Amino acid sequence: MSDLLAALCLVLVLEGLLLLIAPDAWKRAAEQLQQLSGRQLRQIGGVMVLAGLLALQLVR
């Protein structure tokens, strides 16, 4: 459980860094995401989940 909480904290740190360092790029990315269909967003989400699981296996 503590590993999960640590991972969630790191997500917050990374998201915060993006907003801190490049807020305009973050806004543009959010606008571009709104142009995508629900199917495209699901596909991107699925790829991200798979990439994250693969990276986790490589790290551990």
Buried (B, 14 or more C-beta within 10 A) or exposed (E): EEEEEEEEEEEEEEEEEEEEEEEEEBEEEEEEEEEEEEEEEEEEEEEEEEEEEEEEEEEE
